[in-house]
Amino acid sequence: MTVVSTIISIVLLLAALFMIVTVLLQSSNARGLGAIAGEITNNMNKAQAASVDAKLALGTKIAAAVFVVLSLVLWIIG
């Protein structure tokens, strides 16, 4: 493995972990699994909860895009 592919692999792993965390922190519409995140709507008002959910959704989208691009780059150079 070259140095570049090692660095890309590390960043790919970090992007995957960040994507997993942001998906798990998002509040769900179902009542069953919402307890994992601590029911964010009970602790904050709805506007703040929507803002946090929007930021988490944006973070998930960015992490997914980075993951896909780095996967393709690693496939091309590897």
Backbone as numpy.savetxt, mean C-alpha at the origin, in Angstrom:
# Nx Ny Nz CAx CAy CAz Cx Cy Cz
23.86 -11.59 -9.61 23.02 -10.42 -9.61 23.90 -9.17 -9.61
23.51 -8.23 -10.39 24.26 -6.98 -10.41 23.78 -6.09 -9.28
24.51 -5.02 -9.10 24.16 -4.08 -8.04 22.82 -3.42 -8.33
22.59 -3.10 -9.60 21.34 -2.44 -9.97 20.13 -3.34 -9.69
20.23 -4.60 -10.08 19.10 -5.50 -9.84 18.90 -5.77 -8.35
19.96 -5.75 -7.57 19.82 -5.91 -6.13 19.09 -4.71 -5.52
19.45 -3.52 -5.95 18.79 -2.30 -5.45 17.33 -2.29 -5.86
17.05 -2.66 -7.12 15.67 -2.71 -7.58 14.87 -3.75 -6.80
15.49 -4.87 -6.49 14.80 -5.92 -5.72 14.46 -5.44 -4.31
15.36 -4.69 -3.71 15.11 -4.16 -2.36 13.98 -3.15 -2.39
14.00 -2.24 -3.37 12.93 -1.24 -3.48 11.60 -1.92 -3.81
11.65 -2.98 -4.63 10.44 -3.75 -4.95 9.86 -4.39 -3.69
10.70 -4.93 -2.85 10.24 -5.53 -1.60 9.63 -4.47 -0.68
10.24 -3.30 -0.59 9.70 -2.22 0.24 8.35 -1.73 -0.30
8.24 -1.64 -1.62 6.96 -1.23 -2.22 5.88 -2.25 -1.92
6.22 -3.53 -1.99 5.24 -4.58 -1.69 4.80 -4.51 -0.24
5.73 -4.33 0.68 5.37 -4.23 2.10 4.53 -3.00 2.37
4.87 -1.87 1.74 4.08 -0.65 1.92 2.67 -0.83 1.38
2.55 -1.51 0.25 1.24 -1.76 -0.33 0.40 -2.66 0.59
1.01 -3.66 1.18 0.29 -4.54 2.10 -0.20 -3.77 3.31
0.66 -2.93 3.87 0.28 -2.16 5.05 -0.85 -1.18 4.74
-0.76 -0.47 3.61 -1.80 0.50 3.29 -3.14 -0.18 3.01
-3.11 -1.35 2.41 -4.36 -2.07 2.17 -4.97 -2.52 3.49
-4.16 -3.00 4.40 -4.68 -3.48 5.68 -5.19 -2.34 6.56
-4.65 -1.14 6.40 -5.09 -0.01 7.22 -6.37 0.65 6.72
-6.74 0.39 5.48 -7.95 1.00 4.95 -9.17 0.41 5.64
-10.14 1.27 5.92 -11.35 0.77 6.57 -12.23 0.11 5.52
-12.87 -0.94 5.93 -13.73 -1.66 5.00 -15.17 -1.23 5.19
-15.99 -1.51 4.19 -17.42 -1.22 4.30 -18.14 -2.31 5.07
-17.56 -3.49 5.12 -18.15 -4.59 5.87 -17.83 -4.43 7.35
-18.71 -4.86 8.19 -18.52 -4.72 9.64 -17.56 -5.74 10.21
-17.42 -6.90 9.58 -16.66 -7.98 10.16 -15.18 -7.70 10.31
-14.52 -7.25 9.27 -13.09 -7.04 9.32 -12.70 -5.62 9.71
-13.66 -4.76 9.92 -13.37 -3.38 10.30 -12.73 -3.26 11.67
-12.90 -4.26 12.50 -12.34 -4.22 13.85 -10.82 -4.33 13.83
-10.26 -4.86 12.75 -8.80 -4.97 12.66 -8.16 -3.59 12.67
-8.75 -2.66 11.96 -8.21 -1.30 11.88 -8.64 -0.45 13.05
-9.43 -0.95 13.94 -9.86 -0.20 15.10 -11.06 0.69 14.84
-11.80 0.40 13.78 -12.98 1.19 13.43 -12.67 2.68 13.50
-11.95 3.15 12.51 -11.48 4.53 12.48 -12.64 5.53 12.52
-13.81 5.15 12.03 -14.93 6.09 12.04 -15.48 6.31 13.44
-15.23 5.41 14.36 -15.68 5.61 15.74 -14.80 6.61 16.47
-13.54 6.71 16.10 -12.62 7.58 16.80 -12.52 8.97 16.20
-12.88 9.14 14.95 -12.79 10.43 14.28 -14.12 10.73 13.63
-14.29 11.98 13.26 -15.52 12.28 12.54 -15.41 11.78 11.11
-16.51 11.79 10.40 -16.56 11.17 9.07 -15.67 11.88 8.07
-15.49 13.19 8.18 -14.65 13.92 7.24 -13.19 13.52 7.40
-12.74 13.39 8.63 -11.36 12.97 8.87 -11.16 11.53 8.43
-12.12 10.68 8.66 -12.02 9.28 8.26 -11.95 9.16 6.75
-12.75 9.97 6.05 -12.71 9.95 4.59 -11.37 10.46 4.08
-10.82 11.45 4.76 -9.53 11.99 4.36 -8.42 10.96 4.55
-8.45 10.25 5.66 -7.44 9.22 5.92 -7.60 8.08 4.91
-8.83 7.69 4.64 -9.06 6.63 3.66 -8.60 7.04 2.27
-8.81 8.30 1.92 -8.38 8.79 0.61 -6.85 8.78 0.51
-6.17 9.16 1.58 -4.71 9.15 1.57 -4.18 7.72 1.50
-4.82 6.81 2.22 -4.40 5.42 2.16 -4.64 4.81 0.78
-5.76 5.18 0.16 -6.05 4.69 -1.19 -5.04 5.22 -2.19
-4.67 6.50 -2.05 -3.66 7.08 -2.93 -2.31 6.40 -2.72
-1.95 6.15 -1.47 -0.69 5.46 -1.18 -0.67 4.06 -1.75
-1.82 3.38 -1.71 -1.91 2.04 -2.29 -1.74 2.08 -3.80
-2.36 3.06 -4.45 -2.24 3.18 -5.90 -0.81 3.48 -6.32
-0.14 4.36 -5.59 1.24 4.71 -5.92 2.15 3.50 -5.70
1.96 2.81 -4.58 2.78 1.63 -4.30 2.56 0.54 -5.33
1.32 0.37 -5.78 1.03 -0.63 -6.81 1.69 -0.27 -8.13
1.65 1.01 -8.48 2.29 1.44 -9.73 3.81 1.24 -9.67
4.41 1.60 -8.54 5.84 1.41 -8.36 6.19 -0.07 -8.42
5.36 -0.90 -7.81 5.58 -2.34 -7.81 5.55 -2.91 -9.22
4.56 -2.51 -10.00 4.43 -3.02 -11.37 5.60 -2.56 -12.23
5.94 -1.28 -12.14 7.04 -0.74 -12.96 8.35 -1.41 -12.59
8.64 -1.53 -11.31 9.89 -2.16 -10.90 9.93 -3.64 -11.25
8.78 -4.31 -11.20 8.73 -5.71 -11.61 9.08 -5.87 -13.09
8.52 -4.98 -13.91 8.82 -5.02 -15.33 10.28 -4.68 -15.61
10.82 -3.70 -14.91 12.23 -3.33 -15.10 13.13 -4.48 -14.68
12.81 -5.11 -13.59 13.62 -6.25 -13.12 13.54 -7.43 -14.09
12.36 -7.63 -14.69 12.19 -8.68 -15.67 12.99 -8.39 -16.94
13.01 -7.12 -17.35 13.72 -6.74 -18.58 15.23 -6.86 -18.40
15.76 -6.41 -17.27 17.21 -6.44 -17.10 17.71 -7.79 -16.60
16.80 -8.60 -16.06 17.23 -9.87 -15.48 17.10 -10.97 -16.45
